[in-house]
Amino acid sequence: MNSFASVALATELPKPELLKRLPQNREDYIVSRKMTKHILGQAIWQCIVLFIFLFAGEHLIPESDITLQFDRPTGYVYPGRATDWDGKDLYTKEMMAKHGASRHLTFIFNSFVLMQIFNMICARKIHDEWNIFDGIHLNTTFCILWFVIIGGQVLITQFGSRVFVVSLYGLDGIQWGISFGVGLTSFAVNAIIKLIPDDCCPKIGRDSVDDRRVAAKLA
């Protein structure tokens, strides 16, 4: 899916606004300070969300199938962690052999991928433009590949079974709804990150445009 995503983003046509940008030197690092800001921001947010669901999923993720709640008929998903905080066994090898991967970890996998899929749309704009959907309808290849990736993720999650190490039963409707809600948070995080000054993030390589901008500010 990463290959599809890279192909989709590579099909973005150059815009006239590119002519208004300062020229880059060939020695400049390909990852700019602004890009670093968004990469770190999205990564930090995704880690926070996924760790919350990983360690508290049994209190947050509804489970409609009572047979998958095992010995905890609480209405929530059975935890997919190997052990609890006190070292007590949770999702044992016997459960794995009988039921395949847990719905808990399948939900986390699905939510993680959906955050990347929605962040693809954000990644179309790398200069903090506010309208991330601008011109998206003009790039047919991107739209087709985006929906192909969505369809592939649905097939993997619902029917991947032991081949892709996901739950044999897939996810139910409520779990899918929550997963999509989690994925959509990428839009909100992208908007918040744009409000953060680029100078707050490290520069990991030479960037002549950034150097000229800083020099102009100090002048």
C-alpha positions, 0 to 999 in steps of 0.5 A: 500500500505504501507503493500505491500511496507514493505513486498516487502522490507522485502524480500531483501536477505542478501548479503555477504557484511553484514559480513564486517559490524561491529556488532550491540549491541542488545540495539542499536536503530533500526533507525541509523543516516544514516537512519535518514539523508535519512528520513529527507532529503526525507521528507523535499524535498517532503514537499517543492514540495507538498506545491509548487503544493498546493499553486501554482498548478493553475499556474503549472499543465496543464488542458486539459479539459476546462470544469474543468477549471471552471471560469478560462479558463487559460489552468491550473487546477482549484485550489482545495483549499477551499479559496484563499489567500484573503479569496475568495471561490475557490473549494466550497462544491457545486463543490465538490458535482458535480465534486467530489474531485478536479483534483488539489488535486488528482494530489498532492495525486498522486505525493506524492504516486509516490514519495514514490513508487520510494523511495522504490527502494532507500530504498533497500540500507540503507548504502549509496550504489550508485547502488540502482538497484544492485540485484533488478532483483534477488528479484522477490517478490519485483519486482512483488509487486512494479508493483502491487503497481503502478497498484493499484495507477493507479486504485485508481487515475483513478477509485477511484472516491468518494470512495477514494476521488479523481477526478471523471475524474482521471488525464489526460496524461500530469498530469500523466507525471508530476506526474511520473516526480515528483516521479522520483526526489526521485532518484536525492534527494537520490543521493544528500543526500548520499553526506551529512555527517552522522554527520550533522544529529541527532542521536535519539538513541544508535548506538554502530557502530556509536560511534566506528566510531566517536571514531576511527576518533578522535583517 
